[in-house]
């Protein structure tokens, strides 16, 4: 089926683009293109907020050094970047605007639906396209509860020639919390060691997790339940809205724990989970629940067998009452094979929610990027560590367009070497090697 037919059918169905033919095209992987030149349409005047963003964007490009590289002719040409995300709803509408005129896309969800959620991935793509306007983009999503589909998406990107991956979705319990486990090992195998031609360089958001994470050693309160702090066995959970909340416990093999979640409004248990050993590479226990109205919740952890050790607990779509910022970097960013990018506030400081290390045999986070990113396609700026990771991907694309013979390790080293140190001085577990920028060449 031609791309023109897919575009025409999707135009009929509007933003969803989920007609039967469009869905079939996504299942096999489709390259969509913007409408052909010469089409007649009225162009509305830009809103005031959009006009204000243009000087902000110009300043960001200058701070990164990207404007100089663009002027010198290095714009990401010859480089493919894979954007991994779960939010590409309406992506066709942004072709030739926030995105390049042509984007290859493939869904690795069981239903083959690339457009189930929000536009988060589109804005990640916009960041890359702004920094490296001549780079090619690939879009892929996956089933959020199936790590094998995530790995298939990365493998597809490599097969399509992508040198760079950017991912701004975190799945904490796919790791042991220390950058290890079978999913990390498989991901590292796909990316390559970094010292050979064709090896990939992966950037990932460190996570907006400091208010959602607890990490440390198990402390028995006297009845087998963990004390989050002296005398406190219940850790409060406050959902942000009506989205499903996940409570994830994850740790290195050695002990077995049970995880409990209770609705404090009704006093009823909403879920419990026992240890999943994942073939001995990592352990986890996960509870999912759908929050009700203004209800609040709490979680407990009980040691079942073995010596209690260090564990991590992270909640998604909610805040946690008792938290620890240390070692809050999440999968995939906690792995040594991935460049973890945190968020800097524009004045040289880590944004309070940006995750901290240590989480790995390697310094975490690796690098920082200034947020929010001045998107031109929605009034609310694109913020969080989600906006940080694709900046690394865009700068890497510029480096590879100038040095196509470089390995992933060389690109990574160049970004580290060019980074501007932030407080505290020297490489550290809050800001890594510092604020990303391009080297002066």
Secondary structure, DSSP 8 states (H G I E B T S, - for coil): --HHHHHHHHHHHGGG--SHHHHHHHHH-EEEE---TT---------HHHHHHHHHHHHHHHHHTHHHHHHTT-SSTT-EEEEE-S--TTGGGGBTTTB-SEEEEEEESTT--S-SS-SHHHHHHHHHHHHSTTSEEEEEEE-TT-HHHHHHHHHHHHHTT--EEEE----GGGS-SSS-SHHHHHHHHHH--SSSTT--EEEEE--S-TTTEEEEE--B-SSSBB-SBTTB--EEEEESSSSEEEEEEEE-TT-EEEEEEEETTT--EEEEE--B-GGGT-EEEEEEEE--TT--EEEEEEEEES---EEEEEEESEEESS---TT---TTTTSTTEEEEEEE-SSSSB-TTS-----SSS-SS-EEEESSB--SSSSS-B-STHHHHHHHHHHHHHHHHH-TT--HHHHHHHHHHH-B--SSSSSBTTTBT-B------
